[in-house]
Amino acid sequence: MPGLGGRFSTVVKAKISKLLDRAEDPAETLDYGYQKQVELLQNVKKGIADVVTSKKRLQMQQTKLEQQVVKLDTQARQALSQGREDLARMALERKNVTQTELQSLDSQIKELETQQEQLTENEKKLRQKVEAFRTKKEVIKAQYSASEAQVRISEAANGVGEQMADLGLAMQRAEDKVEGMRARASAVDELEKAGAFEDITQLGSGGQDDIDRELAQLSSGAEVEDELAKMKAELGPGGGAAPESKGALEQGEGGQA
């Protein structure tokens, strides 16, 4: 499926581009670009130096050939003056060969001089571009650093930075814990005021709790009822207290009062 493959390739490239964009540091990219331009400028200068060296070598060889031409011309004249026409002819032949070589060297030297001039002009233009790039690079780096610092300051001031966000979350958790402890302390205080907590010191000294007291009252009430029923059985049905007994009871009560 070519369509699916093309889409997958596009997605992968987009992901890689996004990762590279995150990892890219503008300052490092600019410094790397400047370094490459400086290397290129150095190569141009090296090329100029090589051309000049070659030209100097040819010029030295040219000087030697010129001296050789002068020497051969002198030898031909001497040989001719001594009647050695054959020797003079040989010297002149060598002189012509040397002059031909001189013409070839002169052509090569002029070609190298032309290359030197072109390379020198290119080096000058490239050096100006590199210098302009360096200046612009430093300006962009300074602007980027200032903008980055401004962003960090703004993020810190507004609490939106990564570290500030972590601190904000930690502070929120601390506040939640404090509120939880306050609520718990308030609840304990409220329950204590309502008497929901028993007095441990009283329980330890033989005191009774609510259940014990209720059970004791029920037990005491049952004993009274049993005793009252027993009295009624002894007195018989419809029986009441004798006048003497009733008076005595009243007197006894009055005496107690």
C-alpha positions as CSV (number, residue, x, y, z in Angstrom):
1,M,0.0,0.0,0.0
2,P,2.0,3.0,-1.3
3,G,-0.4,5.5,0.3
4,L,0.0,4.0,3.8
5,G,3.8,3.8,3.4
6,G,4.1,7.5,2.3
7,R,1.9,8.6,5.2
8,F,4.0,6.6,7.7
9,S,7.2,8.1,6.3
10,T,5.7,11.6,6.6
11,V,4.7,11.0,10.2
12,V,8.1,9.6,11.1
13,K,9.8,12.6,9.5
14,A,7.5,15.0,11.3
15,K,8.3,13.3,14.7
16,I,12.0,13.4,14.0
17,S,11.8,17.0,13.0
18,K,9.9,17.8,16.2
19,L,12.5,16.0,18.3
20,L,15.4,17.8,16.5
21,D,13.6,21.1,16.9
22,R,13.4,20.5,20.7
23,A,17.0,19.4,20.9
24,E,18.4,22.2,18.7
25,D,20.1,25.1,20.5
26,P,20.2,28.2,18.3
27,A,23.5,29.4,19.8
28,E,25.2,26.0,19.1
29,T,23.7,26.0,15.5
30,L,25.0,29.5,14.8
31,D,28.5,28.7,16.2
32,Y,28.6,25.5,14.1
33,G,27.7,27.5,11.0
34,Y,30.3,30.1,11.7
35,Q,32.9,27.4,12.3
36,K,32.2,25.9,8.9
37,Q,32.5,29.2,7.2
38,V,35.8,29.9,8.9
39,E,37.0,26.5,7.8
40,L,36.0,27.3,4.2
41,L,37.8,30.7,4.4
42,Q,40.9,28.9,5.7
43,N,40.7,26.5,2.7
44,V,40.6,29.4,0.3
45,K,43.6,31.0,2.0
46,K,45.4,27.7,1.7
47,G,44.5,27.6,-2.0
48,I,46.0,31.0,-2.5
49,A,49.1,30.0,-0.6
50,D,49.5,26.9,-2.9
51,V,49.0,29.0,-6.0
52,V,51.6,31.5,-4.8
53,T,54.0,28.8,-4.0
54,S,53.6,27.2,-7.4
55,K,54.1,30.6,-9.1
56,K,57.3,31.2,-7.1
57,R,58.6,27.9,-8.0
58,L,58.0,28.6,-11.7
59,Q,59.5,32.0,-11.4
60,M,62.7,30.5,-9.9
61,Q,62.8,28.1,-12.7
62,Q,62.2,30.9,-15.2
63,T,65.2,32.8,-13.7
64,K,67.4,29.8,-14.2
65,L,66.3,29.4,-17.8
66,E,66.9,33.1,-18.5
67,Q,70.4,32.7,-17.1
68,Q,70.8,29.6,-19.3
69,V,69.8,31.5,-22.3
70,V,72.3,34.2,-21.6
71,K,75.0,31.5,-21.0
72,L,74.2,29.7,-24.3
73,D,74.2,32.9,-26.2
74,T,77.6,33.8,-24.8
75,Q,78.9,30.3,-25.6
76,A,77.7,30.5,-29.2
77,R,79.5,33.8,-29.7
78,Q,82.7,32.4,-28.2
79,A,82.5,29.3,-30.4
80,L,81.9,31.4,-33.5
81,S,84.8,33.7,-32.7
82,Q,87.0,30.7,-32.5
83,G,85.8,29.3,-35.8
84,R,83.7,26.6,-34.2
85,E,80.6,27.1,-36.2
86,D,79.3,23.7,-35.3
87,L,79.6,24.3,-31.6
88,A,78.0,27.7,-32.0
89,R,75.1,26.2,-33.8
90,M,74.6,23.6,-31.0
91,A,74.6,26.4,-28.4
92,L,72.1,28.4,-30.4
93,E,69.8,25.3,-30.7
94,R,69.9,24.8,-27.0
95,K,69.2,28.5,-26.6
96,N,66.1,28.2,-28.8
97,V,64.8,25.2,-26.8
98,T,65.4,27.1,-23.5
99,Q,63.6,30.1,-24.9
100,T,60.6,27.9,-25.8
101,E,60.5,26.6,-22.3
102,L,60.7,30.2,-21.0
103,Q,57.6,31.1,-23.1
104,S,55.7,28.1,-21.7
105,L,56.7,29.1,-18.1
106,D,55.8,32.6,-18.7
107,S,52.3,31.5,-19.8
108,Q,51.9,29.2,-16.8
109,I,53.1,32.0,-14.5
110,K,50.5,34.4,-15.9
111,E,47.8,31.8,-15.5
112,L,48.8,31.3,-11.9
113,E,48.8,35.0,-11.3
114,T,45.2,35.2,-12.7
115,Q,44.1,32.4,-10.4
116,Q,45.8,34.2,-7.5
117,E,44.0,37.4,-8.2
118,Q,40.6,35.5,-8.5
119,L,41.2,33.6,-5.3
120,T,42.3,36.7,-3.5
121,E,39.2,38.5,-4.6
122,N,37.0,35.6,-3.5
123,E,38.8,35.4,-0.2
124,K,38.2,39.0,0.4
125,K,34.4,38.7,-0.3
126,L,34.2,35.5,1.7
127,R,36.0,37.1,4.6
128,Q,33.6,40.0,4.6
129,K,30.6,37.6,4.6
130,V,32.1,35.6,7.4
131,E,32.7,38.7,9.4
132,A,29.2,39.9,8.8
133,F,27.8,36.5,9.7
134,R,29.9,36.5,12.9
135,T,28.5,39.9,13.9
136,K,24.9,38.9,13.1
137,K,25.5,35.6,14.9
138,E,26.6,37.4,18.1
139,V,23.6,39.7,17.9
140,I,21.2,36.8,17.4
141,K,22.8,34.9,20.3
142,A,22.5,37.9,22.5
143,Q,18.9,38.4,21.5
144,Y,18.1,34.8,22.1
145,S,19.8,34.8,25.5
146,A,17.9,37.9,26.5
147,S,14.6,36.5,25.3
148,E,15.3,33.2,27.1
149,A,16.1,35.1,30.3
150,Q,12.9,37.1,29.9
151,V,10.8,34.0,29.4
152,R,12.4,32.4,32.5
153,I,11.7,35.5,34.6
154,S,8.2,35.7,33.3
155,E,7.5,32.0,34.0
156,A,9.0,32.4,37.5
157,A,7.0,35.5,38.2
158,N,3.8,33.9,37.0
159,G,4.5,30.5,38.5
160,V,4.2,28.7,35.1
161,G,7.8,27.4,34.9
162,E,8.5,23.7,35.3
163,Q,10.2,24.1,38.7
164,M,7.7,26.7,39.9
165,A,4.9,24.3,38.9
166,D,6.5,21.5,40.9
167,L,6.9,23.9,43.9
168,G,3.2,24.9,43.4
169,L,2.1,21.3,43.5
170,A,4.2,20.6,46.6
171,M,2.8,23.8,48.3
172,Q,-0.8,22.7,47.4
173,R,-0.2,19.2,48.9
174,A,1.2,20.8,52.1
175,E,-1.8,23.1,52.4
176,D,-4.1,20.2,51.9
177,K,-2.4,18.3,54.7
178,V,-2.6,21.3,57.0
179,E,-6.3,21.7,56.3
180,G,-6.8,18.0,56.9
181,M,-5.0,18.2,60.3
182,R,-7.0,21.3,61.2
183,A,-10.3,19.6,60.4
184,R,-9.2,16.5,62.4
185,A,-8.3,18.6,65.4
186,S,-11.6,20.5,65.2
187,A,-13.5,17.2,65.0
188,V,-11.7,15.8,68.0
189,D,-12.3,19.0,70.0
190,E,-16.0,18.9,69.1
191,L,-16.4,15.3,70.1
192,E,-14.6,15.9,73.4
193,K,-16.9,18.8,74.2
194,A,-19.9,16.6,73.5
195,G,-18.7,14.0,75.9
196,A,-18.1,11.3,73.3
197,F,-14.8,10.4,74.9
198,E,-14.8,8.6,78.3
199,D,-12.7,9.7,81.1
200,I,-10.0,7.2,81.2
201,T,-8.8,8.2,84.7
202,Q,-12.3,7.6,86.2
203,L,-12.5,4.2,84.5
204,G,-9.2,3.2,85.9
205,S,-10.3,4.2,89.5
206,G,-13.4,2.0,89.5
207,G,-15.8,4.4,87.8
208,Q,-18.7,3.1,85.6
209,D,-19.6,4.0,82.1
210,D,-23.1,4.5,80.7
211,I,-23.8,0.8,80.0
212,D,-22.7,-0.2,83.5
213,R,-24.9,2.4,85.1
214,E,-27.9,1.4,83.0
215,L,-27.4,-2.3,83.9
216,A,-27.1,-1.4,87.6
217,Q,-30.4,0.6,87.5
218,L,-32.2,-2.2,85.8
219,S,-30.9,-4.7,88.4
220,S,-31.9,-2.5,91.3
221,G,-35.4,-1.9,89.9
222,A,-35.9,-5.6,89.5
223,E,-34.9,-6.3,93.1
224,V,-37.4,-3.7,94.4
225,E,-40.2,-5.1,92.3
226,D,-39.4,-8.6,93.6
227,E,-39.4,-7.5,97.2
228,L,-42.7,-5.5,96.7
229,A,-44.4,-8.5,95.2
230,K,-43.2,-10.6,98.2
231,M,-44.7,-8.1,100.6
232,K,-48.0,-8.1,98.8
233,A,-48.1,-11.9,99.0
234,E,-47.5,-11.8,102.8
235,L,-50.2,-9.3,103.4
236,G,-52.8,-11.1,101.3
237,P,-55.2,-9.8,98.7
238,G,-56.7,-6.4,99.4
239,G,-54.5,-6.1,102.3
240,G,-53.1,-2.9,103.4
241,A,-51.0,-1.6,106.1
242,A,-52.6,-1.7,109.7
243,P,-53.5,1.7,111.2
244,E,-50.8,1.3,113.8
245,S,-48.3,0.3,111.2
246,K,-49.4,3.2,108.9
247,G,-49.1,5.7,111.8
248,A,-45.8,4.2,112.8
249,L,-44.6,4.6,109.2
250,E,-45.8,8.1,109.1
251,Q,-44.2,8.8,112.4
252,G,-41.0,7.2,111.3
253,E,-41.0,9.2,108.2
254,G,-41.7,12.4,110.2
255,G,-38.9,11.5,112.5
256,Q,-36.5,11.0,109.6
257,A,-37.7,14.3,108.1
